[in-house]
């Protein structure tokens, strides 16, 4: 999905799998990516750990910041990931605003989240430090 200036919008997403594990990935279209995971076509991990629900989605400025946020998120424990998701607006629903659209639409969907504009970095540039 292209944003305001024709720049591709990237998202970090977390999926809770049927076994309780949490899969973390990045995509430009979270709804399509989740559907691919559900069909067993998304990633090798989700073929053997089918997705139960989408836990969180973060808008990122670009692919690079999405990759950095993904790396930082994957270094967290399962408990820390769950606490992070609980601090957000609860469990995400596919089709919910914020999974695509313009930067302004994503910011409104984030409801004033402290990290909507920089893909998981705080104002000092530290990736996901506020966790």
C-alpha positions as CSV (number, residue, x, y, z in Angstrom):
1,X,0.0,0.0,0.0
2,X,1.4,3.4,-1.0
3,X,1.1,6.3,1.4
4,X,0.8,10.0,0.8
5,X,4.1,10.6,-1.0
6,X,3.9,7.4,-3.0
7,X,6.2,5.7,-0.4
8,X,5.4,2.1,0.4
9,X,3.9,1.8,4.0
10,X,5.5,-1.0,6.1
11,X,4.1,-2.6,9.2
12,X,5.5,-4.8,12.0
13,X,3.0,-7.4,13.1
14,X,2.7,-10.0,15.8
15,X,0.6,-13.1,15.5
16,X,-0.4,-15.4,18.3
17,X,-0.2,-19.0,17.1
18,X,-2.4,-21.9,18.1
19,X,0.3,-23.2,20.5
20,X,0.6,-19.9,22.3
21,X,3.9,-18.9,20.6
22,X,4.2,-15.5,19.0
23,X,5.3,-15.0,15.4
24,X,6.7,-11.6,14.4
25,X,7.0,-10.3,10.9
26,X,6.8,-7.3,8.6
27,X,4.6,-6.6,5.6
28,X,3.1,-3.9,3.4
29,X,-0.3,-5.5,3.6
30,X,-0.9,-7.1,6.9
31,X,-4.3,-8.5,6.1
32,X,-3.0,-10.3,3.0
33,X,0.0,-11.5,4.9
34,X,-2.1,-12.9,7.7
35,X,-4.3,-14.7,5.2
36,X,-1.2,-16.2,3.6
37,X,-0.1,-17.4,7.1
38,X,-3.6,-18.9,7.7
39,X,-3.4,-20.8,4.4
40,X,0.0,-22.2,5.4
41,X,1.7,-20.2,2.7
42,X,3.1,-17.4,4.8
43,X,6.3,-18.6,6.5
44,X,7.7,-22.0,7.4
45,X,7.1,-21.3,11.1
46,X,3.4,-20.6,10.7
47,X,2.9,-23.8,8.6
48,X,3.6,-25.8,11.7
49,X,2.3,-23.2,14.2
50,X,-1.0,-22.0,12.6
51,X,-2.1,-18.5,13.5
52,X,-4.8,-17.9,16.1
53,X,-5.1,-14.1,16.1
54,X,-3.4,-10.9,15.2
55,X,-2.0,-9.4,18.4
56,X,-0.5,-6.1,17.3
57,X,0.4,-4.0,14.3
58,X,2.8,-1.0,14.3
59,X,3.2,1.4,11.4
60,X,6.8,2.0,10.3
61,X,8.3,4.8,8.3
62,X,9.9,2.5,5.8
63,X,11.2,-1.1,5.3
64,X,14.5,-0.4,7.0
65,X,12.8,0.8,10.2
66,X,10.3,-2.1,10.0
67,X,13.3,-4.5,9.9
68,X,15.0,-2.8,12.8
69,X,11.7,-3.0,14.8
70,X,11.3,-6.7,13.9
71,X,14.8,-7.5,15.0
72,X,14.3,-5.7,18.3
73,X,10.9,-7.4,18.9
74,X,12.3,-10.8,18.2
75,X,14.9,-10.3,20.9
76,X,12.2,-9.9,23.5
77,X,10.8,-12.7,25.6
78,X,7.3,-14.0,25.0
79,X,6.1,-12.3,28.2
80,X,7.6,-8.9,27.1
81,X,5.9,-9.3,23.7
82,X,2.6,-9.9,25.4
83,X,3.0,-6.9,27.7
84,X,3.9,-4.8,24.7
85,X,0.7,-6.0,22.9
86,X,-1.4,-5.3,26.0
87,X,-0.2,-1.7,26.1
88,X,-1.5,-1.2,22.6
89,X,-5.2,-1.0,21.8
90,X,-5.8,-4.7,22.5
91,X,-6.1,-7.5,19.9
92,X,-6.2,-6.2,16.3
93,X,-9.0,-7.3,13.9
94,X,-8.3,-7.7,10.2
95,X,-9.9,-4.9,8.3
96,X,-9.4,-2.5,11.3
97,X,-8.1,0.9,10.4
98,X,-4.3,1.0,10.6
99,X,-3.5,-2.1,8.7
100,X,-3.2,0.0,5.5
101,X,-3.9,3.5,4.3
102,X,-2.2,6.8,4.6
103,X,0.1,7.9,7.4
104,X,-2.6,10.1,8.9
105,X,-5.1,7.2,8.9
106,X,-2.6,5.0,10.6
107,X,-1.8,7.6,13.2
108,X,-5.5,8.0,14.0
109,X,-5.8,4.2,14.2
110,X,-2.9,4.1,16.6
111,X,-4.9,6.4,19.0
112,X,-1.9,8.5,20.1
113,X,0.5,5.6,20.4
114,X,4.0,6.8,21.4
115,X,5.6,5.0,18.4
116,X,3.3,5.3,15.3
117,X,5.7,7.5,13.2
118,X,9.0,5.8,13.6
119,X,8.6,2.1,13.5
120,X,9.4,1.2,17.0
121,X,12.0,3.8,17.8
122,X,11.6,6.3,20.6
123,X,12.4,9.9,20.2
124,X,16.1,9.2,21.0
125,X,16.3,6.6,18.2
126,X,16.6,3.6,20.6
127,X,14.6,0.8,19.1
128,X,11.7,-0.3,21.3
129,X,13.4,1.0,24.5
130,X,10.0,1.9,26.1
131,X,9.2,-1.8,26.4
